[in-house]
Each structure stands twice: as structure tokens, then as C-alpha cells.
Amino acid sequence: MGRTQLTVTGPIVGGRRGWPFGGPVLPLAELGYREDEYFIEGEATRYDLVAGAEYSRDGRWQAEPVGTAPYKTRIVVYRPIDPARFNGMVVVHWGNVTVGFDLITLGAPEWHELIESGAALVAVTPQRAGIEGLPPSPQGLAAWDPERYGTLSIPGDDYSFDIFAQAAAAVGRHRSRTIDPMAGLDVSSVIANGASQSASRLATYLNALQPLTNAFDGYFLPLHFGNASPLNVGEAVANLGAVTVATFEAVMGRYMLRDDLDVPIMVVNTEFEAKYCYSIRQPDGDRYRHWECAGAAHSSLPIARSRRPLFARDGVGTELPEDGVNEVNTLPVFAAALRHMLHWIREGVPPPAHPRIAFRGDPPAIARDRHGIAQGGIRLPDVEIPRATNSATPVSDDVWALLRGSCHPFSREQLLEMYGDREGYLARFEVAAMGAVDAGVLLPRDVPRLVEEAAAGWPAE
């Protein structure tokens, strides 16, 4: 199936706001990086399964192109100012539209790892909701800044897979240099990255389209539910707010990631995703790593707080309740995993393997200790030296609460009995944190911040 040539325009400036939506609230220039936005447009291909094929449990799907449609969207490029700092690797990030606008940024620990490594990040808006938003109060690009983004258009999410691949091609090894978003940098590897709903869409790309296109040199999938989006959804858009818990859970944990590809794949999950992935667990191997963080939830209080400066700057988002929300900070784990992923692709050294979360019973359920904390898995210091029962168990029965898990603090009397005093607790916490560094799931630079958070969490007299 033919395709018109991809057109790249930019860097884009101006508009009512004067800056790209959704970027990190970091002093990028001081850190030696720059932010440039570009528009890309062309004909995107829609795919479907070949006749007689099915969405099989093993993820070895067979797809073919079935049509094209015009599109225009944006990419935001983050790269070193000094070309000598660039390590040749580009992380191409699928913007998450679950909340009704484009989440194109990473957590601060991931940003610092990306910048320290010298990699580039290219954030892509491949789905319709990123541009049009969701009712009743759309917060997509076109509503946020119509002067800047009013010409953007995506015909539907069926085209998102190819749009994402075209964005990768626009910054990859064989890109056109007419307008070059990478400013002449020598790119060696392109890595697909997306979390949560974006991980589900990348799972579809990996299972159905990577064998056809070989578009990516690796896949980094935090918070993967063990599901994959259909290739064709027609006019439907991703809208978690319109989904019930029963509907949500019915589609999770259905598909493996295909295991016959010659590219590294890394999944980093919490106990929330682990319960859905349990029935389709895949063993670690030369090209696959799967981490599970005990005690952690899909969306924690530290994650919510990390996004506040971004939401405040861009004037989007809704303040969510904090009481009882899971407090285990997984952002530093994602940063450590990103370091391993980049090293794996560049040097061929796989990340360390870790035990999975323990399950028992029929039907299987997460095994828990006397405090109600999950057993097995990656043991972050908040779990190994707890001051609360953190878990993925929700405090209410709506979908948003399902994602946020819960935190039930121990009483001051319990803490004194367990640790003697605050100093004793913090000493043991720091030892546990350094143990996580030795295990490769935390980076040394993130330990002081975690210790600071632990100190702030000790109850006042």
C-alpha cells in the first residue's frame, strides 16, 4: 500500500500560550537540553488482522494494511544542546490520553536519568483524544491553544499505530534531513515507550506490527496490564471515565507479548498490574525482563504530586482526593529501569532479574504478610521497612480509586514497637534503600529524596 511522503514542519512557535503543551517543568537549558515542537503530517495506514487470524493469547498476531487517511499531529523533541553529549538513543514516547489530554512527560527521576545518559526523548500525540479532548470539558490540544494546534487532526485511533511509527521514522536513522527534528544528530537506536493505556497500545504494535515494520529497537513498557488494544475501534476514543470497574477488569490480562522478536522488551509493573498479568506470566529471558513492585499501585500519591506543577502551569487536570491513596513511590524504579533499558540496547547486557510477586490460593490472590503487605517482588524500602500497609487494594469501587490503591498508616505506638524511635526507623530505611540500589532497582541519587519522604512520613508526637 502506497504512502505519501511524510512532511515535517517546525520548530513551532507562538500561539496563545507560547509554549508546547505538557512538557516537563524543569530548567532544561540549565540541564543542557532543549525543547522543540514540530508538526508531522501525511497519510497514515490502518491495519487489521489477516483473514482467519485472531487475537491469540500468545501475542503472535498477523496483520495487514487495509486503508489510509490523512493526518496531522505534533511531536516534541528533547535533545542535548551539545551534540557531543548525545548517546545516539531516542526514546519515542506515546502520549497517554486517559485523563482527556496528552500526558507526554516522564517523572522527574526518569527525566534526570534520560538527561544524564545523553539520550533524546520524542513525545508523540498519536491519538484523537490528545487533540480533541474528551467531553464534557475538552482539554485537548485544539481547545488548549487553538491558534497553535487548530490545524491538527487525527481521523481515529485505528491510525494511531502508524502515526506513532511515522513519528519514529521522522527522528530515526533513515529520516529525511529536509527539516530535521534531530538537528543532524547520529541516531543509533529508537526505543518505543508508553505507560498504562499507552503500554496497551504499544503491546498491540509489538504483537501485530513490529514483525512487519521493524520500526523499533526495543520496547519499554511501565504499568502494562497484560492487555492490548484492538487494531480497529472505529470512532471510539479512550475514555476511562466512562468505564466501569467490571468492564475495565474484563479486558485485562488477556494477551502475552510475542516472544519471537529480536528486540529487548522490558515491563515494569506494580502489584496492581501483577494481579492481571498473573495468568499470562512470561519467563525472563535474553530478550525479556519483567519487574513487579510489591506494595505499589498503578497511580500513587507521589505520582499525583509530581504532576501538580505541570497541571498548574498548563491549567489542566482535576485535583483528586489524597486520603488513603497509596504512597509507595515507583518513579525512581522507572528511572533505574530506563538506565538498564538503555544499557541493554547499547551494550547487550540485560537488566537484573527479580522474583515476581507471590500468589496463593484458588483463585490465585496476592500472598500477604501479617501487615497485609504483598510478599515477593521488588522490595522497595517503603515495603521492606514499612510505616503503613500500602497495597493496590482500592478504598472505593470506582475506576479511579482502583488505580490509586490504598495506604493504611501504622499507629505511632506500632512504629515505636517496631523500630524503637524515628532515628531507628530512618537508619533501617536507608539500609533498605541502599540494598535496593545494590539490587539495581534504585539509583543512588534518588536515595536522599526517599529518605526525606520517609522522615516526613513519621507521625508527629
Secondary structure, 3 states (H helix, E strand, C coil): CCCCCCEEECCCCCCCCCCCCCCCCCCCCCCCEEEEEEEEEEEEEEEEECCCCCCCCCCCCCEEEEEEEEEEEEEEEEEECCHHHCCCEEEEEECECCCCCCECCCCHHHHHHHHHHCCEEEEECCCHHHHHCCCCCCCCHHHHCHHHHCCCECCCHHHHHHHHHHHHHHHCCCCCCCCCCCCCCCCCEEEEECCCHHHHHHHHHHHHHHHHHCCCCEEEEECCCCCCCCCCCCCCCCCHHHCCHHHHHHCCCCCCCCCCCCCCEEEEEEHHHHHHHHHHCCCCECCEEEEEECCCCCCCHHHHHHHHHHHHHHCCCCCCCCCCCCCCCCHHHHHHHHHHHHHHHHHCCCCCCCCCECEECCCCEECECCCCCECECECCHHHHCCCEEEECCCCCCCHHHHHHCEEEECCHHHHHHHHCCHHHHHHHHHHHHHHHHHCCCCCHHHHHHHHHHHHHHCCCC
